[in-house]
Amino acid sequence: MEVKNFYTPSEIADVTIEVGVKKSKLSIVQMLLLGILAGAFIGFAGEGSNMAAFNLFAKPETYGLGKVLAGSIFGTGLMMVVVGGGELFTGNTLMLMGVLEGKLKPFMMIRNWFFVYIGNLIGSLLIAYMMAKSGLFNSGANVLGGVTIKIASYKVGLPFISAFYLGIMCNWLVCMAVWISYGAKDMTGKLLACFFPIWLFITSGFEHSVANMYYIPAGIMAKMNPAWVEASHLSPETLAALNWSSFAVNNLIPVTLGNIVGGAIFVGAIYWYTYKKGVNHVDELMKKDKLAG
């Protein structure tokens, strides 16, 4: 008898619902600590991908290649979350499936989202702070510091609607990576599941709320250094617009809302309706037909 090393999509739906139920039972301390770890893992992915590609980012003609290279590294962050253990807000938007299935109360889902989000923010800020203090932004004759500021400035300069839609497309792919990883029964399958959709999301230039908890604070901290500011070649007006308020209002809020729609609706709700609600509806119709016959 052949043994499958993966689950079918309908089986993944069951796994995802059960995982969500387990997540809802974590204590506040567990959610915060695992959230901090996940935020740090994504922060490591952000700084590592920038380190690899900052010279390519600095030139318009090689910018796309830089995104490809950065994307090939960034997936490591989700690998550490999924395999090593961590609570990531964006992936946890799939908990909506448990709510729709009636196995999870909405309050418990929101509770998880809130404390995990706070934990993710703490972990990401920790990596941003250590990077700013480490001196690594001096790399490439301060170009890494300059590019870090430019990336952050671009993100806070996005129009609300653009940030929202970029957030939707981002977490659609991130939650597909999580969904596929739930379908793998071995380590290799889970790693590959994390790699390809994340590579696609970074290469595409979509917006991830937890990643931005590293990218933008890192840029805000980096602009405190005159040498890195000079390497950014940004105007004083543009630099002034990069601050904690613009981080929250211009980026974090619209991107987070988009991430919720992309993960909870475009992945969680659609797959729940297809593989759970739809199947139950067909079963009910078949039972009625048998009774009528």
SETOR-379061 format. One record per residue (C-alpha): residue number from 1; chain; z, x, y. Coordinates in steps of 0.001 Angstrom, whole numbers, always signed. Each point is the difference from the previous one (the first is absolute). Layout:
! residues N
 kelum vopa      c3      c1      c2
   NUM    A       Z       X       Y
...
This chain:
! residues 293
 kelum vopa      c3      c1      c2
     1    A      +0      +0      +0
     2    A   -1051   +1412   +3374
     3    A   +2800    +444   +2513
     4    A    -970    -398   +3660
     5    A   +1388   +2478   +2516
     6    A    -435   -2480   +2844
     7    A    +769   -3608    +915
     8    A   -2586   -2661    +804
     9    A     +39   -1506   +3514
    10    A   +1824   -3112   -1244
    11    A   +2615   +2230   -1642
    12    A    +295   +2064   +3195
    13    A    +838   -3233   +1829
    14    A   +2964    -532   -2354
    15    A   +1138   +3620    +411
    16    A    -258    -210   +3792
    17    A   +2100   -3167    +115
    18    A   +2704   +1513   -2198
    19    A     +39   +3223   +2038
    20    A    +471   -2086   +3139
    21    A   +2932   -1843   -1541
    22    A   +1653   +3327    -897
    23    A    -561   +1319   +3509
    24    A   +1709   -3062   +1469
    25    A   +3159    +814   -1960
    26    A    +476   +3466   +1502
    27    A   +3084    +486   +2138
    28    A    -353    +709   +3718
    29    A   +1009   +3623    -563
    30    A   -2602    +395   -2760
    31    A   -2721   -1522   +2178
    32    A    +881   +2264   +2916
    33    A    +208   +3186   -2071
    34    A   -3169    -686   -1995
    35    A   -1665   -1064   +3250
    36    A    +962   +3297   +1652
    37    A   -1476   +1902   -2937
    38    A   -3248   -1972    +147
    39    A    -251    +484   +3775
    40    A    +522   +3739    -465
    41    A   -2641    +139   -2759
    42    A   -2527   -1701   +2261
    43    A   +1043   +2307   +2842
    44    A    -651   +3013   -2228
    45    A   -3408   -1452    -830
    46    A    -740    -430   +3707
    47    A    +976   +3497   +1057
    48    A   -1716   +1575   -3004
    49    A   -3269   -1823    +567
    50    A     +69    +960   +3689
    51    A    +683   +3639    -873
    52    A   -2986     +32   -2333
    53    A   -2452   -1643   +2381
    54    A   +1112    +680   +3598
    55    A   -2838   +2452    +727
    56    A   -2512   -2594   -1199
    57    A   +1696   -2736   +2048
    58    A    -301   +2152   +3124
    59    A   -3826    -196      +4
    60    A   -1953   -3295    +156
    61    A   -2735   +1244   -2312
    62    A   +2488    +799   -2802
    63    A   +2449   -2868    +572
    64    A   -1276   -2055   -2962
    65    A    +302   +2970   -2334
    66    A   +3548    +429   +1249
    67    A    +803   -3590    -987
    68    A   -1439    +602   -3460
    69    A   +2135   +3108    -451
    70    A   +3121   -1677   +1403
    71    A    -518   -2974   -2299
    72    A    -189   +2239   -3053
    73    A   +3549   +1186    +747
    74    A   +1652   -3110   +1406
    75    A     +91   -1864   -3325
    76    A   +2704   +2424   -1142
    77    A   +2449   -1992   +2113
    78    A    -571   -3231   -1923
    79    A     +61   +1916   -3295
    80    A   +3518   +1201    +791
    81    A   +1046   -3535    +917
    82    A   -1478   -1690   -3085
    83    A    +832   +2623   -2629
    84    A   +2985   +1791   +1523
    85    A   +1677   -3121   +1327
    86    A    +173   -1442   +3498
    87    A    -184   -3245   +1925
    88    A   -3029    -293   +2267
    89    A    -283   -2982   +2339
    90    A   -3773    -259    -232
    91    A     -62    -126   -3797
    92    A   +2919   -2426      -9
    93    A   -2108   -2629   +1769
    94    A   -1136    -811   -3560
    95    A   +3420   -1588    -506
    96    A   -1564   -3160   +1425
    97    A   -1366    -608   -3507
    98    A   +3543    -492   -1280
    99    A    +689   -2468   +2793
   100    A   -3166   -1973    -765
   101    A    +910      -8   -3688
   102    A   +3434   -1421    +793
   103    A   +1879   +2966   -1470
   104    A   +1039   +1498   +3314
   105    A   +1546   -1641   +3064
   106    A   -1768    +705   +3323
   107    A   +3270   +1256   +1502
   108    A    +314   +2682   -2679
   109    A   -3551   +1183    +693
   110    A    +628    +185   +3767
   111    A   +3315   +1763    -663
   112    A   -1803   +2654   -2024
   113    A   -2756    +398   +2565
   114    A   +2510    +439   +2843
   115    A   +2237   +2656   -1554
   116    A   -2856   +1881   -1650
   117    A   -1883     +28   +3324
   118    A   +3064   +1490   +1725
   119    A    +333   +2577   -2757
   120    A   -3700    +904    +236
   121    A    +383    +508   +3763
   122    A   +3007   +2304    -446
   123    A   -1747   +2090   -2652
   124    A   -3205    +333   +2024
   125    A   +1883    +931   +3180
   126    A   +1912   +2642   -1941
   127    A   -3215   +1741   -1070
   128    A   -1487    -303   +3505
   129    A   +3135   +1559   +1509
   130    A     +95   +2876   -2486
   131    A   -3712    +700    +516
   132    A    +481    +131   +3787
   133    A   +2933   +2390    -403
   134    A   -1572   +2125   -2756
   135    A   -2603   +1648   +2209
   136    A   -2839   -1033   -2303
   137    A   -1718   -1821   +2863
   138    A    -773   +3514   +1311
   139    A   -2516    +324   -2854
   140    A   -3570    +849    +948
   141    A    +928   +1307   +3439
   142    A   +1873   -3256    +758
   143    A   -2969   -2158    -994
   144    A   +2038   -1843   -2649
   145    A   +2505    -982   +2690
   146    A   -2812   -1105   +2281
   147    A   -1688   -2047   -2711
   148    A   +3347   -1601    -926
   149    A    +327   -1182   +3619
   150    A   -3620   -1224     +96
   151    A    +398   -2020   -3219
   152    A   +3152   -1661   +1321
   153    A   -1635    -700   +3365
   154    A   -3008   -1613   -1666
   155    A   +2221   -2258   -2087
   156    A   +2068   -1327   +2915
   157    A   -3223    -562   +1958
   158    A   -1487   -2434   -2511
   159    A    -491   -3586   +1197
   160    A   +2406   -2418   -1711
   161    A   -2736   -1780   -1946
   162    A   -1560   +3270   -1183
   163    A   +3365   +1287   -1243
   164    A    +581   -3337   -1751
   165    A   -3304     +27   -1894
   166    A    +302   +3694    -832
   167    A   +3443    -843   -1414
   168    A   -1454   -2783   -2165
   169    A   -2666   +2221   -1531
   170    A   +2469   +2823    -515
   171    A   +2562   -1918   -2008
   172    A   -2671   -1869   -1917
   173    A    -898   +3416   -1453
   174    A   +3579   +1279    -257
   175    A   +1083   -3081   -1955
   176    A   -3074    +322   -2202
   177    A   +1210   +3523    -792
   178    A   +3452   -1371    -864
   179    A   -1561   -2880   -1983
   180    A   -2182   +2351   -2038
   181    A   +2940   +2367    -573
   182    A   +1936   -2933   -1499
   183    A   -2936    -434   -2353
   184    A    +258   +3553   -1336
   185    A   +2306    +769   -2894
   186    A    -127   +3792    +262
   187    A    +703   +2574   +2692
   188    A   -3624   +1059    +425
   189    A   -1143   -3563    +561
   190    A   +2671    -606   +2642
   191    A    -888   +3195   +1879
   192    A   -3709    -818     +28
   193    A    +762   -3566   +1097
   194    A   +1851   +1373   +3012
   195    A   -2610   +2625    +825
   196    A   -3298   -1808    +475
   197    A    +927   -3080   +2100
   198    A   +2191   +2154   +2267
   199    A   -2789   +2547    +380
   200    A   -2240   -2887   +1064
   201    A   +2530   -1401   +2494
   202    A    +585   +3338   +1744
   203    A   -3689    +904     +56
   204    A    -742   -3410   +1534
   205    A   +2533    +501   +2791
   206    A   +2128   -3087    -660
   207    A   +3546    -456   +1339
   208    A   +3131    +220   -2167
   209    A   +3303    -963   +1632
   210    A   +2155   +2453   -1966
   211    A   -2462   +2882    +428
   212    A     +23    -730   +3732
   213    A   +3777    +298     -58
   214    A    -771   +3699    -528
   215    A   -3243    +492   +1926
   216    A   +1053   -1524   +3313
   217    A   +3595   +1312    +244
   218    A   -1328   +3445    -992
   219    A   -2419    -199   +2930
   220    A   +2719   -1201   +2380
   221    A   +2238   +2900   -1029
   222    A   -2888   +2478    +149
   223    A    -829    -909   +3598
   224    A   +3341   +1487   +1026
   225    A   -1575   +3424    -596
   226    A   -2313   +1149   +2871
   227    A   -2098   +2193   -2288
   228    A    -766   -2889   -2342
   229    A    -713   -2287   +2948
   230    A   -2474   +2537   +1362
   231    A   -1697    +215   -3399
   232    A    -413   -3794     -60
   233    A   -2234     +39   +3123
   234    A   +1257   -3485    +929
   235    A    +435   -1209   +3555
   236    A   +3473    -530   +1492
   237    A    -654   -3766     +89
   238    A    -888     -79   -3696
   239    A   +3038   +2079    -894
   240    A   +2268   -2274   +2039
   241    A   -1224   -2985   -2035
   242    A   +1263   +1668   -3179
   243    A   +3657   -1026    -203
   244    A   +2490   -1868   -2163
   245    A    -800   -3323   +1608
   246    A   -3746    +275    -611
   247    A    +757   +1147   -3547
   248    A   +1846   -3242    -734
   249    A   -1984   -2510   +2045
   250    A   -3568   +1340    -111
   251    A     -59   +1208   -3594
   252    A   +2949    -732   -2258
   253    A    +124   -3757    +637
   254    A   -3734    -822    -411
   255    A    -458   +2452   -2887
   256    A   +3048   -1349   -1838
   257    A   -1249   -3568    +389
   258    A   -3420   +1067   -1260
   259    A   +1568   +1848   -2936
   260    A   +1868   -3165   -1000
   261    A   -3194   -2054     +55
   262    A   -1997   +2646   -1863
   263    A   +2531    +489   -2788
   264    A   +1736   -3364    -325
   265    A   -3044   -2252    +530
   266    A   -3139   +1917    -946
   267    A   +1561   +1523   -3118
   268    A   +3212   -1822    -954
   269    A    -845   -3616    +848
   270    A   -3606    +129   -1195
   271    A    +889   +1604   -3324
   272    A   +2935   -2367    -480
   273    A   -2244   -3017    +553
   274    A   -2719   +1409   -2257
   275    A   +2122   +1145   -2921
   276    A   +3128   -2175    +246
   277    A    -547   -3208   +1983
   278    A   -3623    -348   -1097
   279    A    +857    +573   -3661
   280    A   +2877   -2491    +144
   281    A   -2288   -2550   +1637
   282    A   -2565    +381   -2795
   283    A   +2745    -312   -2621
   284    A   +1228   -3217   +1612
   285    A   -3500   -1474      +6
   286    A    -451    +889   -3680
   287    A   +3312   -1675    -891
   288    A   -1008   -3133   +1883
   289    A   -3357     -57   -1805
   290    A   +1743    +246   -3391
   291    A   +2399   -2806    +877
   292    A   -2862   -2151   +1248
   293    A   -1934    +690   -3201
